[in-house]
Amino acid sequence: MTALAAHSDVPSLVTASNVENALRDIEPVELRSPLIRRVGASGFVTEDILSRAHARLARERVDATSVLLDAGCGRGGPGLWLAEQTGARLYGIDVDAYAIDQALRSARGYKLLREPHFACASYETTWIEPETAHVVFSLDALHLAARPLEALAELHRIMIEGGVLLFNVYVAAGDADAQTWVQNLETSGFTILDIDDQTRRWREVMMAKHRARIEHAAFLTRRFGTRVAGELASSRALLGLDYGPSVIAGTRRVELFARKLPSHTPRRRLAHGSVQTLCMPDSRASEQDRIAMAVEDDLIDRLGE
């Protein structure tokens, strides 16, 4: 019996949920493990991704005294799971009111120490008080910000000094260091702790996911008609089957981990792969200025340890 055998071949009322369930049943195992089913995320989420995020938060000693913000939380699953694992209080923001409603419903299935707070907000303008969040986490979301610098400035505002930001971006194939995002982070008052290129595994899983959809295209079209046409067209484009090269092959997935610098820091440290766009001290700087910069550099290094 195939994975789609449970979905009747006889036409009936077709809903978005029917289509979503059928597509999920033919996804690679990495995208439909019990944990990923529980989390219920619609983006690219695997157990490896969640485990890496959890390990980073554990090293930062995130616990019941911490506040975790899930920026672009969607239906809330990944953030809820991290809050359950760490004990942190969870805030979640998203521009989609329906997603926020789903997140509130999903929260009932998690053992949380405190009631989570989900509400509609954009990345650029939130309802959160300054210096509230110890951690900002964003999975398959922050890279979609229409105004990245404004979004990062707002996240910087609501984070405590020394707080950490963990998110992923999708960049061109030749940009393994996500240079534009690194520059944006540095400009916005963050220092880079890690640039983790996770492209190889992402490509393997995504290729398998969309090839499975094309292989089952006849059944899916017969069963769901035009309701699945958009998904199949997207799969063909991502695989490069119609026009142009494969989008997947031409894209990299990079995870970025950064820390908020002290508010008085006058310049940014350069991360691996970034372009030097910053004003460096010149010969006119006083000896007092150079000493102050050296002290601040030492503080930044200690924060990054």
N, C-alpha and C positions, 0 to 999 in steps of 0.2 A: 504494500500500500504506500503510495507517495504521500508527501507532506500535504498535498492539496486534496487528497481523496476525501477528507472530511467536509470539504466545501462542495455542496450539491451542484451538479451540472444542470439542474433544472432551474430556469429563471424564477426569481422571487424578488421580494422587495430588497433593493440594493441600497445599503447605507455606507457612509464613510467608514464606519466601524467594521463592516463586513470586508471592505477592500483592505483596510489596514491589517486586519487579522490574517487575511489570505497572504498578503505580501510578507508579513512577519514569519509565517510558517515556512517560507522557502529561503529565509535569510541564512547566512552562515551561522554556525553554532555560537561563534563569539558574540553575536548580536541577539541571541535568544536563550541564553543560559537562564536558570531560575532567578539569579540575582538581577540580571538585566530586565527580565520580564517584570520583576517586582518594581524596579526603578521606573520602568515604563517611559523612558526618554525617547524622543522622536529623532534626535540627532545621532551622531556617531558616538556611542557609549559602549565600552567593553569593561570587563572586570579588571583588566590591566590598567585602564585609565583611572578607574575608581581607586584601585589599590595604590597607584602612584600618588594620587592626590591625598589619600588618607595618610600615607607614609610621610609626605611633606608636612602635613598639619601636625602629625605626631612629633616630628622633629622640632616644630615650632612650639610644642607644648600647648597646643590648643585643647582646652578643657571646658568644664562647666562655667568657668568665669569668663569665657571668651564669647564674642559675637561674630557670627559667620554670615556674610552677605552673599547670596546667590544672585548675581547680576545677569538678568535675562534668564530667569529661572524656569520659564515654560511651565510644565505641569509639576515641577518641583522635585522630582524623584532623586536625582543625584545630590542636591543640596540636603534633602531630608535624610538620605542615607548617611552623608557625612556628619550631619548633626547628631544622628542616632549613635554613630560610632564614637564621636568625640565628646558628646555631652554639651556642645556649644549651643547657644541660643541662635536660632535661625531667623534671618530676615530674607525675604525674596522680593525682587522687583521684576516686572515685565510690562510691556506696553499692551499685551493681549489680555483683555478682561476675562475671556473664556479660559485661558490658560491659568490665570490666577485663581479662578473658581475651582478648576481641576486640582490645583496645588493644595488648596484648602481641604478638598475632599481626600486627597491622597495622604495628607498628614495624619489622618486617623489610623492609617496602617503602620505607623512608626512609633517606636517607644522613645519619646522625647522627654527630656527633663523639664522643659518649659514650652509653653505654647508658641509655635512659630508665628511670624507676622509676615503675611504676603499682601502686597498692594500694587496697584498699577503705577508705574512711573517709567520715564525714559532714562537712559543712561546719563543724559546731560542734566536732568533736574529730578532729584529725588526728595522724599520727605524725611530723610534720615538726618539726625542731628550731627554736627561736626564731631570728628574724633570719636566715633562710636564703634566702628568695625575693626576687629583684630585681623580678620581675614576677609578678602573678597575673592570669590570663586566664580568663574564663568566658563561654562562648557558649551562650545559650539554657538556662542552668542555674541560676545563683546566685539569680535572681529567684524560684525555687521553694523556697528555703530556708524551712523552717517557722518558724524563729526568726532573723530577719534580723540583729538586733543581736548575737546570740551568734555567728552565722556571720562577721559582719564583725570582731568582736573576735578570733576565732581567726585570721582572715586577717591582721589587724593584728599579731598576736603572731609569726607566722612570716615576716613581711616585714621587710626591712632598712629603716632610716630613709631616707626619700627614695625608697623603692621605689614602683612604680605598680600600680594596679589598673584593669583594663579589663574591663567586662562590659556586658550589655544587660538592660533590663527591659521589661516590658509593663505599661502603666498606662492609666487611663481617658482617654477622648478629650480631655477638657478639661485634662489635666495634662501639657502639653508639656515642663515642666521636671522631671518626676518628683520632686515636692517631698518626698514621704515618704522616698524613697531618698536624696535629697540630705541631708535631716535626719539619717537614720541614719548616713550616711557621716561627717558632721561630728561627730556624737555619739561615733562610734567612733574618732576620731583621724585622719581624712583631710581633705584639702583638695581641692576640686573643681577640676580643670584644664579639663574640657570637658563640656558637655551637648549631645549631638548627636542631634537629632530626625530619625530615618530612617523616619518613618511612611509618607510618600507612596509611596516605592518598595516598602516592605514590603507595603502594602495592594495595590498593583498586582499584584505577583507572587503573593501569597496568593489574591487573587480569581481570577486566571487558573488557579492550581493546582486550586482546589476546584471551579471551574466545569467544568474538564476532566473531573474525576471524575464529576460529575453527568451530563455529556454522554455519558459512556461507561458509565453505571450499568447499563444493560441487559446489555451484554456482560460487565462485571465480575461481575454477579450470576449470569449464566448459567455463567460459567467457574469462579467461586470460591465461589458459594453464600453461606452464612452467614459464611464466613471474611472476607468483605469488607463485611459489613453494618455493622459498627461504624465503619469508615472512611467509608462513604457517609453514615451518620447524622451523623457529626462534620462532614463537609463541608456538609451541609444546615444544621446549626446555625450554623456559622461564616458562612455566606452569608445566614442569616436567612430560609430558605425555608419553615420550618414554624411555629415559635413564637418570638415576640419579634423584636427587631431583629438585624441582622447583628453578630456578635461582632467581626468584622474591622473593620467601620466604626466600632465603638464603642471601639476599642483603639488605642493608640499604641505604637510601638516606639522606645525611646530608648537610645542608647549613652552610658554614663557612663565618664569617665576621671578617676581621682583619685590623689593622692599621699599616702603615709604621712607624717604630721608627726613632728617630733622628739618623743621620749617625754616631755620635760619641759614641753611646751607646755600652759599651763593653760586655754586657751580655744580655740574653733574659729572659723575665718573663715567668713563667710556667703557662700555661692555664689549666683549668679543664680537667682532663683525660689524660694529657700528661705525658710522662715518663721523669724523671729527668736525663737528659744526659749532663747537663751543668756544667761547672766548677764553683763552688761556692767559695767565698773568704775564704782563710785559715788563720791560726793564724799568718802567716808571713806578711799578708797585713798591710800596714802602716795605721795609724789613718787617714792620709790625703786621702788614697785610699778609706777607709770605708765611709768617709764623702762625697767624690765625688760620690760613688755608691748610697748613700742615696738620694743625690740631684737628680741624674738621675732617681731613682725609683719614686720620687715625680713627676718629669716631665712626665714620662710614665703614671702614674696614672691620671694625669690631661688630657693627650691626650685621654685617654680611657673614660673620663666622658661624 
